[in-house]
């Protein structure tokens, strides 16, 4: 034991189980306090922009309430502050008289700067950061040349090789937070948790969504997914089917340990479903690595030459961007996906690719605008993953392939929502179209449109752009003029 008193500063790790920072604090300190800060540096801009009904803040608030109750059962209590974290943590550490602050590493540029500022302001007190959000971080996975990977497949293969070596157990080992549980302190600073209203936010429709908050909610969803994981490889592609794990929000806010998920996936790799799901967890590590080594991707293309792309601008581009945001493009799968996002804060992963491709490749609009819109809307918004996904779809990021990565919104709809069940769920005005007609209703004779009770151009928008023409323009935009360039397209 090195310290008398320590402070655990929770951020995107809202759980007591398998938490590296908590385990480090309990093992190194005789007495431990625990705090969470509703950071005004993050929340105040949302309020100023009028985004006071934010499901993420609601989710965090509910998770914090549960976490405090769990902590009190162990003899402690959560100190919850509403302040600027860079000011509040050093001040709280001083008031409590702790010797050190323990937290888990966050790789986002704002978080890196915030932590350095806190470290500087705490003077003689130490700030200990633990790896918790990923399996491998920073320079732990490098190429044979000692450089960061830029292609996912090569990174994944190296990740799998490294997890298989004898000394890799520490990367997946559970952080034991129970051995010294009697060291929790019930501080007088652990006052009543501020309400959402006191924070400046409103309750959202979270109660209407299948998204239970907190550590218990995460475990409930994980238990449900365990019974479906064998079919994950197939089912994950169909938005009308319960295929994904739906754990992305819980991973984002750390209400479940990524180590526990990776351990389970590795143990279950006898099935292709578990192996494919493990790949999704590896993607998370990959994008965090990219963000750490290449922070310029936040505002710029991963490959600088693609910053020279001439994206569409002007009144027509603004009209098209608004149609994309509001789900009124005239392409049913795109519009249903955007309706899902706007109503629930969730979008199926395949549809994230298809809608991103549509914005950048069909409408020719800068990927950064779509990335920012998703950042406002997604419950599971994670800078590294969101940025990486958008740059992948826009062909400005790692392993850029502008020629092959142009999704046809109609054939994607026919392939992955063949019966139109997903479209009907979010676009009920199209409910009476047949499974054949619902994917491109503008091609249906007007008599059949009237019979379906939905006339395109009157009851549902006409397509705002022709996909074939837009695809040809995208190939020109990216400078692809080689023979046969028109022969292939992403299905």
Phi, psi and omega in degrees: 000130185257332188233155173281306182232141177227163179233124173269125179253104180278144178226273178251046183213058192276066179206160176261337183273137174051051181245115188298319181294319179296315180299319180295317182294314182295328181279339185250352184233146179284327178226140186228129171259160180223134184221154171224139180244121167285098192287115182293336177296335178264319187280322184300319176298326177297316180296317181298329180271001177085011181268066184269352175253074185254116183298330181294317178295319177298315180298313179300315182300315179295321180293324179294319179299315179296318182297319178298318179297318179295321180293322179294329177294338180263005178097359179252196176195148183269128173273118183244121182242153174239097189194179171282121187301324182295336176268318190291319185292311176301321180294316179295318178301321178292315182297322181280343181070033181281158179268336184204155175245136181243133178210168177260143185297135173241132191261001180286144183307317178300316183294321179298315179293319179302313183294324177293322178295316178298316180302317181293320185283342181277355175054254187281348180277141182273149171244113180257122179252134180246152174280125184214331188277341182225169175274312175240138183233163170048250184261015184287336176237110180228161177288172178299337179275358180080021181244157178295145177289151174239353179241129187298315185302317178294320178297315181300315180299319179291321177302313181293323177295319181290327181285344183267348182286154186304324184269016183275353186304327182298331182290333181250355185297139178290134176280109186285112182252014183251336187301318183246037185297342180283359181270359179293140178257138174260092187279150175294342178283348180279079182269186182298138180292133178302144176283165176302320180298319178294332176281347180098015184237163181251157171294148182247191179272025183302326180296335182273352184257150176282063185221075178293139185270173173077177181297322179294320178296320178297316181295323178299315181289324179294317179299322178295319182291328181305325181283350183244355190296330182298333182260009187300318184304320179276308191292334185296342184274350189248109187296340179274355184252147177280080184255314183292171177280335184061025181264003186299322179294319181292325174291321181298319183256008171068028175280358171217150183275129176296332177297318181296324179290317179294321177300314181297315181298318180294323178291332184261013188291005172294342178251147179294330179300314180293322180295319179291321178295322176301322178301323179295322176294324178292325175304321180299313177300318183301311182291327175294322177296316179300314181297321181295314184277336185228065183299346178296342182295343180302319183240354184226163177296144176303316176262110188307329182299336180277356171288348179271357178301134179267098179280159181291139177223175177098179185303320182292321177295322178295321179296317180291321178297319178296321178296321177296312182299320185269359180068047179229044182275344184089357174257109189306316182295319178297313184292322178294320179297317180291328175294319177301315180298311184292328182276328189238345185078010180235145169220136178303142188299317178298322181290333174298319179293317185291317180291324178293319177298319181298316182295316187273324186262326177273313183269344177069030183260141184309129181302331182296330179290318177292320179300318179292324179294316176299322181299327179282329191262328189286130173296324185262023184306123177228122187305311184298311183289318181295313179297315180297318180295318180293317180292329175297313182292324182279352181064033175250356188254211180297144175052046184296130177222078184297332185286316184271346188257057175237103184278134175274115186296335180280312181291328174298319179295314180296326184278319189251354172221053191308320182269357179077017183296319180293316180300315181296327181297321185254346176232072185300338179294341179263007190301330186270000174286150179288166178300331179283321188273338191292339184282333179216069187297339179291342179272356182277135177306146185300328179298317179289329176297316180295321178297328179279353179075024181209104179265123181294133183097343177242306183262340179213141187297148168287154179304135183279351180202154176269124187297317183298316179294320180295322179297316179298321180292324178295319178298325176290320181299323180269004176074028181263109184231010185292154179302141178083004183296338181272359190278338185233149178208146176300131184289000000 
